[in-house]
C-alpha cells in the first residue's frame, strides 16, 4: 500500500485530477488548515494557549522558471513579516527546488541568504527541507555553505537513508541544527531501509548520535520530527541520560495529527512545534502523508462516507 501511494504521489494524471475531487479536499483539511497564508497564521494563533510553536511551509517543489522562485521568496518575506507583526513563536521551512535549485543554484543561494538574514533579524530560524535521494548530496552541500554564514539555519535529514550516519558526521564541523524524520519518498532498498523495524532502529541510532552532539556542543539543535511516541520517549531517555533539560528536547508533528499528544508533550515540558503546511500544491505532499501512517489512510477513506 505504501508503494502504491508513493507511486500515486508522482503520477502526473492523478496530480492534475485528484485535487478536484470533493471528498479528497475534505479529507486534506485534517492535515492543513487551508491553502492561504492567513489560514496558516490563524492556525498558529490557536496553538498559543497550549504553548505550542509553529513551523510554516508553503507547499511546492521543482519550479521550472526562476521568476516563480523569486515570487515564492517574496511570499516567504511577507510571511516572516506577519510572524513578527503577530509576535508568533514560529519558524519557516522550505524546499530548495521551490526556490529554483534545479535552475540556478547560485541564485537560489542568494534567495536563501536573504531569507535567513531576515529571519535572524527577527530572532527566528529558517529550515531547509530534504527532498528525494537525487537531491540529498546537493542539499547537504548547500546547507554546509549556508550554515557557515547563518547560525539560525537548520536542515532536515531522513533516517531511512543508508548514507545518513555519514552525513551526520560530515555536518558536525558546522555545528548543525537537524530535524530528523523517518523519510517519506519511495527509495530503493539499495539506498534506504524499507522495513519499519529497520527504519525505527536507524532513527534511534541517528537521534542518539545527534543528542550526544547537542549535549557536547558539537550540534546546535535536534528536532524529533515524528509522530511515533515510542521513538520520542526512547530519544528523550537518551537526552536525559546526556543531561539535557526537558525543554531542550524538541518535537515537531504535523498540524492535525495527534493534537492531544502534542498538547500533552508541551504540558510535560517538551519544546513542541506544529508543522503547518498550506498552499495549492498539496496533492503530492498529502499522498506522502497517507503513505507514512495507515491511520491517515483510514481517515481519508472515511471521507467517502456522507
C-alpha positions in Angstrom: 0.0 0.0 0.0 2.8 2.4 0.8 4.4 1.8 -2.6 1.1 2.3 -4.3 0.6 5.6 -2.5 4.1 6.9 -3.3 3.5 6.0 -6.9 0.3 7.9 -6.9 2.1 10.9 -5.4 4.3 11.0 -8.5 1.6 10.2 -11.2 1.0 13.3 -13.4 -2.6 12.4 -14.3 -3.6 11.9 -10.6 -1.7 15.1 -9.6 -3.8 17.0 -12.1 -7.3 15.5 -11.4 -7.4 14.2 -7.8 -7.3 17.7 -6.2 -10.6 18.5 -7.8 -12.4 15.6 -6.1 -14.6 16.9 -3.2 -14.0 14.1 -0.8 -10.2 14.4 -1.2 -10.4 18.2 -0.5 -12.5 17.4 2.6 -10.0 14.8 3.8 -7.0 17.0 3.4 -8.4 19.6 5.8 -7.3 17.4 8.6 -3.6 17.9 7.8 -3.6 21.5 6.6 -5.8 24.4 7.8 -6.2 25.9 4.3 -4.4 27.0 1.1 -3.8 30.6 2.1 -1.1 32.2 4.3 -3.9 33.6 6.5 -5.2 30.2 7.2 -1.8 29.0 8.4 -1.3 32.1 10.6 -4.7 31.7 12.2 -3.9 28.0 12.9 -0.7 29.1 14.6 -2.6 31.6 16.7 -4.8 28.8 18.0 -1.7 26.9 19.4 -0.6 29.8 21.6 -2.7 28.8 24.6 -1.1 25.3 24.6 2.5 26.7 24.4 3.0 25.0 21.1 5.0 26.9 18.4 4.7 26.6 14.7 6.8 25.8 11.6 5.3 27.1 8.4 5.8 25.5 5.0 4.3 26.8 1.7 3.9 23.6 -0.4 5.6 23.4 -3.7 8.7 21.9 -5.4 10.6 21.6 -8.7 9.8 25.0 -10.2 10.6 25.4 -13.9 11.2 29.2 -14.1 13.3 31.4 -11.8 10.7 34.2 -11.7 8.5 31.7 -9.9 11.2 31.2 -7.3 11.5 34.9 -6.8 7.8 35.1 -6.3 8.0 32.3 -3.7 10.8 34.2 -1.9 8.7 37.3 -1.8 5.9 35.2 -0.2 8.3 34.0 2.5 9.5 37.5 3.1 5.8 38.5 3.6 5.3 35.5 5.9 8.3 36.5 8.1 6.8 39.9 8.3 3.5 38.6 9.5 5.2 36.3 12.1 7.0 39.4 13.5 3.8 41.5 13.4 1.7 39.0 15.3 4.5 38.0 17.7 4.3 34.4 16.9 6.7 31.7 18.1 7.2 30.4 14.6 9.9 29.3 12.2 9.9 28.7 8.4 10.8 25.6 6.4 11.3 25.5 2.6 12.4 23.2 -0.2 15.4 24.3 -2.3 13.7 23.3 -5.6 10.9 25.6 -4.6 13.5 28.4 -4.8 14.9 27.5 -8.2 17.6 25.0 -7.2 17.0 23.0 -10.4 17.5 26.1 -12.5 20.3 28.2 -10.9 21.7 27.1 -7.5 23.8 30.3 -7.2 20.7 32.5 -7.4 18.9 30.1 -5.1 21.6 30.7 -2.5 21.0 34.4 -2.8 17.3 34.0 -2.1 18.0 31.7 0.9 20.7 34.1 2.1 18.2 37.0 2.2 15.5 34.9 3.9 18.0 33.7 6.6 19.2 37.2 7.2 15.6 38.4 7.7 14.8 35.5 10.0 17.9 36.3 12.0 16.9 39.9 12.4 13.6 38.6 13.9 15.3 36.1 16.2 13.8 33.1 14.4 15.0 30.2 12.2 15.0 29.1 8.6 14.9 25.4 7.8 15.8 23.6 4.6 13.6 20.5 3.9 15.1 17.4 2.4 13.8 16.1 -0.9 14.3 12.8 -2.8 17.6 11.0 -3.0 18.7 12.7 -6.2 18.9 16.0 -4.2 20.5 14.8 -0.9 24.1 15.4 -1.7 23.4 18.8 -3.3 21.2 19.8 -0.4 23.8 18.8 2.3 26.5 20.8 0.4 24.2 23.8 0.1 23.4 23.7 3.8 27.1 23.5 4.8 27.6 26.7 2.9 24.6 28.4 4.4 25.4 27.3 7.9 28.8 28.9 7.8 27.1 32.3 7.2 23.8 31.9 9.1 23.7 30.1 12.5 19.9 30.3 12.5 19.5 27.7 9.8 18.7 24.0 10.0 18.4 21.0 7.8 16.0 18.1 7.6 17.6 14.7 7.2 16.0 11.3 6.6 16.9 8.4 8.9 15.9 5.7 6.4 18.7 6.5 4.0 21.8 4.3 4.4 24.0 7.4 4.0 22.6 9.4 6.9 25.1 8.4 9.6 27.9 9.5 7.3 26.0 12.8 6.6 25.7 13.5 10.3 29.5 13.0 10.8 30.1 15.2 7.7 27.9 18.0 9.1 29.2 18.1 12.7 32.1 20.6 11.9 29.4 23.3 11.2 27.5 22.5 14.4 24.3 21.8 12.6 20.7 22.1 13.6 18.9 19.0 12.4 15.3 18.0 12.0 15.3 14.2 12.0 12.5 12.4 10.1 12.0 8.8 9.1 11.7 9.6 5.3 8.7 9.8 3.0 10.0 9.2 -0.5 9.9 5.9 -2.4 13.6 5.0 -2.4 15.0 1.6 -3.5 16.4 -0.9 -0.9 19.9 -0.3 -2.3 20.0 3.2 -0.6 17.2 3.1 2.0 15.8 0.9 4.7 12.3 -0.2 3.7 11.1 -2.3 6.6 9.5 -0.5 9.6 11.8 -2.0 12.3 14.9 -1.2 10.3 13.8 2.4 9.8 13.0 2.8 13.6 16.4 1.4 14.5 18.1 3.8 12.1 16.1 6.7 13.5 17.0 5.9 17.1 20.7 5.5 16.2 20.8 8.9 14.5 18.8 10.5 17.3 21.3 9.2 19.9 24.3 10.4 17.9 22.8 13.9 17.4 21.6 14.2 21.0 25.1 13.4 22.2 26.5 16.0 19.8 24.0 18.6 21.2 25.0 17.8 24.8 28.7 18.2 23.9 28.2 21.4 21.9 29.0 19.8 18.5 25.5 20.4 17.2 23.1 23.2 17.9 19.6 21.6 17.9 17.9 18.3 17.2 14.3 18.2 16.2 12.5 14.9 16.6 10.2 15.1 13.5 8.0 12.1 14.2 4.5 11.1 15.4 5.9 7.9 16.8 5.6 8.3 20.5 7.8 5.3 21.3 10.7 6.9 19.3 10.1 10.2 21.1 10.1 8.5 24.5 13.3 6.5 23.8 15.0 9.5 22.4 14.0 11.5 25.4 15.6 8.9 27.6 18.9 9.3 25.6 18.7 13.1 26.1 18.1 12.9 29.8 20.9 10.4 30.2 23.1 13.0 28.5 22.0 15.6 31.0 19.8 17.6 28.6 16.9 19.5 30.2 13.4 18.6 29.1 13.0 21.9 27.2 16.0 21.0 25.1 14.1 18.0 23.7 12.3 19.4 20.7 9.4 17.6 18.9 7.6 18.5 15.7 4.4 16.9 14.5 2.2 17.8 11.6 -0.8 20.0 12.1 -3.9 17.9 12.7 -2.1 14.7 13.7 -2.0 13.6 17.4 -3.1 17.0 18.6 -3.8 15.7 22.0 -0.3 14.2 22.3 1.2 17.5 21.1 -0.6 19.3 24.0 0.4 16.6 26.5 4.1 16.7 25.5 4.1 20.5 25.7 2.5 20.3 29.2 5.2 17.9 30.3 7.9 20.4 29.3 8.9 19.3 25.8 9.6 22.0 23.3 6.8 21.3 20.8 6.0 22.8 17.4 3.3 22.0 14.9 4.4 21.9 11.2 1.7 23.9 9.4 1.6 23.4 5.7 -0.5 25.4 3.3 -0.8 26.2 -0.4 -2.5 24.9 -3.6 0.3 22.4 -4.4 -0.8 20.0 -1.7 -1.5 16.7 -3.6 1.9 15.0 -3.7 2.6 16.2 -0.1 -0.7 14.9 1.1 -0.4 11.4 -0.5 3.1 11.0 1.0 1.5 11.8 4.4 -1.0 9.0 3.8 1.8 6.6 3.0 3.6 7.4 6.3 0.8 6.1 8.6 -2.0 3.6 7.8 -4.2 5.5 10.3 -4.0 8.5 7.9 -5.3 6.4 5.0 -8.2 5.1 7.1 -9.2 8.7 7.9 -9.1 9.6 4.2 -11.2 6.7 3.2 -13.9 7.6 5.8 -14.4 10.9 3.9 -16.0 8.8 1.1 -19.0 8.5 3.5 -21.6 11.2 3.8 
